[in-house]
């Protein structure tokens, strides 16, 4: 990735709505921006940063400064965001940094299971429609009408 491509992706929020939120932020808006990205309350992100500072010290400060440089400020107006399809909920969801879909092998086995269940239902329907029971039920329904 070239330097120009990096800065363009940064301006676009890396395609994942990853921006600093200076409006709701305290220092640089990094915690508020990460809270927006992960759909959590900003105080939780701030608590994680404070805990990180207690355990890792100055390394957390460097990571915060690095995030402040890497994340662009949220632009004014609507933000263009990428979506990806979630198989479990059967809907599109905003693309998130740590939200990965199932692997192709898992998706293929899930599709195979669904196909096998559907095939089983179709086979049961075919057996019923071609059976004597279907003809008997049909004759009884004619009598009831």
C-alpha positions in Angstrom: 0.0 0.0 0.0 1.4 3.3 -1.0 1.5 6.4 1.2 -1.2 8.1 -0.9 -3.5 5.0 -0.7 -3.1 4.9 3.1 -4.1 8.5 3.6 -7.1 8.0 1.2 -8.2 4.9 3.2 -7.7 6.9 6.4 -10.0 9.7 5.1 -12.6 7.0 4.3 -12.4 5.5 7.8 -10.7 2.4 6.4 -14.1 1.4 5.0 -15.3 0.5 8.5 -16.5 3.7 10.0 -13.3 4.1 12.0 -13.0 7.8 12.8 -12.0 9.9 15.8 -15.1 11.4 17.4 -13.9 14.8 18.5 -17.4 16.0 19.4 -18.0 13.3 22.1 -14.3 12.8 22.9 -12.2 14.1 25.7 -8.6 14.3 24.5 -8.3 13.3 20.8 -11.6 11.5 20.4 -10.0 8.1 20.0 -12.0 6.4 22.7 -15.3 7.9 21.5 -14.4 6.9 17.9 -13.6 3.4 18.9 -16.8 3.3 21.0 -18.8 4.4 17.9 -17.0 1.7 15.8 -17.7 -1.2 18.2 -21.1 0.2 19.2 -20.4 0.5 22.9 -20.6 3.3 25.4 -17.6 5.7 25.3 -17.0 5.3 29.1 -16.3 1.6 28.5 -13.6 2.4 25.9 -12.1 5.0 28.3 -12.1 2.4 31.1 -10.2 -0.1 28.8 -7.6 2.6 28.0 -7.1 3.4 31.7 -6.8 -0.3 32.6 -4.3 -0.6 29.7 -2.3 2.3 31.1 -2.2 0.7 34.6 -1.0 -2.6 33.1 1.2 -1.5 30.2 2.1 2.1 31.2 3.7 4.3 28.6 3.0 1.7 25.8 -0.7 2.6 26.1 0.1 6.3 25.7 2.1 5.5 22.5 -0.8 3.3 21.2 -3.2 6.1 21.9 -1.1 8.6 20.0 -0.6 6.2 17.2 -4.4 5.7 17.0 -4.9 9.5 17.0 -2.6 9.8 14.0 -4.0 6.7 12.2 -7.7 7.6 12.7 -9.0 10.6 10.7 -11.5 13.0 12.4 -15.2 12.1 11.6 -16.2 14.2 8.6 -19.3 16.4 8.8 -22.3 15.1 7.1 -23.2 11.5 6.2 -20.5 8.9 6.3 -20.2 6.3 3.6 -19.9 2.8 5.2 -19.3 -0.7 3.9 -21.7 -3.4 4.8 -21.4 -7.2 4.7 -24.0 -9.9 4.8 -24.4 -11.8 8.1 -25.5 -15.4 7.4 -26.8 -15.9 10.9 -29.2 -13.0 11.1 -29.9 -12.9 7.3 -29.2 -9.2 6.9 -26.5 -6.7 6.0 -24.5 -5.3 8.9 -21.9 -2.6 9.1 -18.5 -3.9 8.5 -16.5 -4.0 11.7 -12.8 -4.5 12.5 -13.3 -7.8 14.4 -16.5 -9.1 12.9 -15.5 -11.9 10.6 -17.9 -14.2 8.9 -17.6 -17.9 8.9 -14.9 -19.5 6.9 -15.9 -20.7 3.4 -15.7 -24.3 4.5 -18.1 -23.7 7.4 -20.5 -21.7 5.1 -20.4 -24.6 2.6 -21.2 -27.2 5.3 -24.1 -25.0 6.6 -25.5 -24.7 3.1 -25.1 -28.5 2.6 -27.1 -29.1 5.9 -29.9 -26.7 4.8 -30.0 -28.3 1.4 -30.2 -31.8 2.9 -33.1 -30.7 5.2 -34.9 -29.2 2.3 -34.4 -32.3 0.2 -35.7 -34.5 3.0 -38.9 -32.4 3.3 -39.4 -32.6 -0.5 -38.9 -36.4 -0.4 -41.5 -36.6 2.4 -44.0 -34.5 0.4 -43.4 -36.7 -2.7 -44.0 -39.8 -0.7 -47.2 -38.4 0.7 -48.5 -37.1 -2.7 -47.9 -40.5 -4.4 -49.3 -42.5 -1.5 -52.8 -44.0 -1.1 -53.2 -41.8 2.0 -53.1 -38.7 -0.2 -55.9 -40.0 -2.4 -57.9 -41.0 0.7 -57.5 -37.5 2.3 -58.4 -35.9 -1.0 -61.6 -37.9 -1.2 -62.5 -37.1 2.4 -62.0 -33.4 1.7 -64.4 -33.6 -1.3 -67.0 -35.1 1.0 -66.6 -32.3 3.6 -67.1 -29.6 1.0 
